Amino acid sequence: MNDLTNNAVWLEWLLEGMHRAQWGLLRAMHVVGLVGEVDEQAAWPWRWRLAGENLLIDQAQARQLAISLLIIASVLVLLVVALWWKRARLWLVGASALALVLAPWPAAAVLFTQAHPTSFHVAAVPFSDHAIANGARLYAAQCVQCHGENGKGQGALASQQPVWPPNFASPLLWRRADGELLWAVRHGLQGRDGQQTMPAFAQSLNVQESWELLQYLRALAAGELLRATGNWPQPVHLPDMQLRCHNASKQWLSDWKNQRVLLVTADPQKLLPDPRMVTVWLPTQVSNTVPDTVDCAVTSVADARASISLINGSADVEQSQWLTDRQGWLRARNGRGIAAWNDDDLLCKSPTADQPVAALAVTPEDQLTRIIRTMDAEPVRFVKGGRVH
């Protein structure tokens, strides 16, 4: 989670404004029938789009854009005044023209980047255990020969490709917008010389299957990054799962809005109820009853265990606990059964999380409380498609 804006609030507003302006324009054009659909969502009609990801890297260019936008706003005000103040109209129009000429416009190569019709698509399939399980089967059938079982681009046919397949066990899937990834899967990729570097799969995968494949890749990448680094350097949600709860109105994990969730595979009879979180038990097989010590039990057991194994970076998920924050991001893991937590169990940290942890370490409270306080004080922030989430 290190691709942040160093607390530059103005830059976050600029990037978000750029995205919302483009997204709003696309929605409006779609409503009035000026653009059609590609892959079941409104299609971006131009070959170029504003490149927030470039401005995030080159903040000097971002400042120039921000200043230029302020100048444009000032010019509009001057022109409105000129309509009413006839005596100063010539001077106001001249000042406006001069301001536009002297504005520090950013370089076009930085401000714009190549776009695809799906550039502003959003994931139409939720990040769920079912989607991940389906994606795993699709990956094995369509992708593993080139990309390898671990997604690192070391498949049996990798060396025969025009370019070496990318390593998914990297920030790649988090940095690129969902729609850009969908285009790569369904319509392939070409090099600068126009040569096809990745085949298109639109003929063998429907749109839903394409999204399921991408959800599987995120789970796979999260687990491989955990194996390689010992933490989740890029944030990942706890997959949605089907549940049986004491509260009959809650049937899916996503029904627990704005709640911390503790997913456990340990013996539920040894757990103590904790009002700070929703405790969800993941059994080895479907249970018809929900123990009194937990709030819910997972009913989609096979898919849930497979998806958690992927994200965990290990097939051994017994006697473990996973903790999410209120936004559903996986933040901590305790692989020691019901043993006490420690500060090292916090695996998804904000770049500035060390300071709050150090400050809390001197207070007389248990490690789980410190982890919860740190999660609340340092929410997940990351960059995807040129936006800070």
Secondary structure, DSSP 4 states (H G I P E B T S, - for coil): -----TT-HHHHHHHHHHHHHHHHHHHHHHHTTSS-EETTEEPP-SSEEE-HHHHHH-HHHHHHHHHHHHHHHHHHHHHHHHHH-GGGHHHHHHHHHHHHHHS-PPPHHHHEEE--TTTT---SS-SBHHHHHHHHHHHHHHTHHHH-TTSSS--TTGGGSSSPPP-SSSTHHHHS-HHHHHHHHHH-EE-TTS-EEE---TTTS-HHHHHHHHHHHHHHHHHHHHHHHSS-SS--BPPB-BEEESSTT--BGGGSTT--EEEE-S-GGG----TTSEEEE--SS--SS--TTSSEEES-HHHHHHHHHHHHTSS--TT-EEEE-TTSBEEEEE-STTSPP-GGGB-S--TTTHHHHHHHTTSS--HHHHHHHHHHHS----EETTEE-
